[in-house]
Amino acid sequence: MAEGAALLIIDMQREMERRIAAGRDCVNPEAPDRILRLAAAFRHAGRPVVHVRHASDQAGAALHPESPFYPPMACAEAEAGEAVFVKAGSSGFVGTGLEAHLRARGIGALVVVGAVAGFCVNTTVRGGADLGFAMTVVRDAVIGFDLPEAGLSARVIFDVTMAHLAADFADLADAAEVMARLPVLA
């Protein structure tokens, strides 16, 4: 984890909570608790917490802004002054102003948590690395779900995604490790 990093919380919206509660095959169903603790630690250290949320333009979709599953989970509610970016696609960097926000504040490193490992977390981390940001993925604070129609378990998708990210795009760490290092890096 690089010095001066910001915490980036991706797509921790009530839809993820609903999937976990429904018993969907999932990796890290306890990630919301870790994200809550990480956000508190970053705030306490005076480090930025940045939020990215997904908004579907399809009426009736779970992540449509009028859906009860669109709002952030308790672990991802922005505090006063924290930036919130809304995306329509997978990457938190495409069409959101996230890159400009980070660069304007001299933030060159991101500690990434949230949902979903094989989709928006993956795409955002790769995009951030391509833009030159130092990326750290907190593997036990990222949620992964299965793809039943493809016959792929949450664990397989998660492990392959983390292996790809570690191979060329990001460092991997656990929440406890990040929190232990945070005071030194603040």
N, C-alpha and C positions, 0 to 999 in steps of 0.2 A: 504494500500500500504506500503510495507516494505521499510526500509531505504536502499539506495544504489541500487534501482531498475533500470533495463534497460527497454527501450521501445522495444517491439517486434512487428514488422509490418508483418502480414501474408497475402500473396497472393493478395496484392493490385495491380493487373495487369490490363491492358487495357480491358481484357475480362469482368471484373466487371463493368467498365465504360460503355462498350457496352450494357451489360444487363440492367443497370439502364436507359440508353438513349432509349433503345427499349421499355421501359415501363413495364418490368417484375415486377411482384408482389414482393415487396421488403420492408424490414425494414431498416431504417436508410440510405436512399439514400444520405443524407448530411454527412455521415461519412467521406468521403475524406477530407472535409474542417476541420473537427475536428482532423483527423489524421495529417494533415499538421500543425495545431496549436500545437498539442501535440509534434510532432517531433521537432518543433522549440523551444518549452519550455524545452524539455529534453536537446537539444544541448546547449541552453543558460545556463542551470544549470550545464553543464559539465557532463551530464549523457549519457551513451551509447544508441545508437539507432541501433538495429539489424534488419535485413531484412530476411524474408524467402519467396521464390518464388516457384511456382509449375511449373514443366516442364514435359509435356507429351512426351512419346516416340512414340506416334502415329502420323505419318505424316498427316497433314490436321486438327489435333485437334486445338482448339482455344488456348490452352496453350502449344503447341509445340514451341520450341525456334525459329523456322522460321516464326511463325504466327505473323501477325501485332498486335494481341491481347495479345501476350506474354510479351512485355516490361512493366515495372512498370508504374503506373499512376504517375502524377506529385507529388502527396502527398507521394509517397513511393520511390522516387529516392534517392539512397544512396549518401551521401556526402563522400568526401575523407576520408579514414580510417574506414568507417563503414563496418562491416561484412555483407556479403550477402551469404545466404545458399540456395541451390537449392535442392528441394525434388522431389521425384517421387511418393510418396504416400501421405497420409493424415497428418501424424505427422511431424512437423518441427524437431523432435528429431531423427527420424529414418533415418539412412544412410547419415546424413548431417554434422556431426561434431559440431553441435550447443551445445550440452551438454559440450563437451570438451572445446570449446571456452569460454563458460560462467564460467566454473569452473576455468580455467586458469587465469581468470580476477577477480576471487572472487565475481562474481555476483550470488546471491542466490535468487533474486526476479525478476519477470518479470511483466510488465504492458503490456497486450496484446490487440491489435487492429487488424482490418482487415476483411478478408473474408475467408470463408463463415461460419456463426455462427454454423450451424448444421453439418458441415463437418470438415474442416481443423482447424478452431479455436477450436472447441470442442475437437478434437483428440489431438491437440498440448497442450492445457491446461491440459487435463487429464494426458497426458504423462509427462508433466513438474511437475505436482503435485506428480505423482508416483515416480519421480526421486528426490523429496524433495525440489523442488523450490517453493517459495511462489508466488502464481499466483494471479494477479488482472486482471479482465476483464473489459475493459471500454465499458460498454454496449451500449452507444450511439455512439461509434466509431467502432462498429462491424456491418457488413452488413449481412443481412439474406435474402435468396430467397425462393420462394415457391417450392413445388414439385407437379406440376400439374398432373403428371401421377399417383400420390398417392392421389390426392384430398386434399392436405394439403397446407394451406396458409402460406405465409412467417411469419405472426404474430404468428401462432400456433407453428410452428417449432422453431422460435426464443425464444418465451416465455418458452417453454418446455426445450430447450437447456440451457437457462440462469438459470432456476430453478434447473436443474440437476447440473450444474457447481457450483452454490451457495450452494447447499446442501452438497457438499463434496470435491470440488476441488479448489475453488477460491473465492476470495472476488469480489464483483461487485461494480463498482463506475462509476460515470459519468465523462466526460472529464473535466468539470469545477472544480469538486472536486479534481481530480488528479493534475491539473495545480495549484490550490490553495495550495496544500500540497507540491508540488515539491521543491520550494526553501528551505523549512524546512528540507527536506530529502536528499538534494544534498550533 
